Amino acid sequence: MKEFIIAIGLVLLIEGILCAVFPNKIINMSKLIQNISPDTLRKFGFIFAIIGFIIIWYMKKNGI
């Protein structure tokens, strides 16, 4: 559970820094995302979730 909370904190930290440093880029990206179909967004979401899971699994398995 401790690692999960650290991971959430890390995501919030990175997102916060990106929004603070590149606000106009974030706005432009959100406009681009509106033009992408929900199915495509869902596919990318699953792909990124699987990549994230593999990274976490690899790190835990190898004790890194």
ABEGO torsion letter per residue (X at the ends): XAAAAAAAAAAAAAAAAAAAABAAAAAAAAAAAAABBAAAAAAAAAAAAAAAAAAAAAAAAAGX
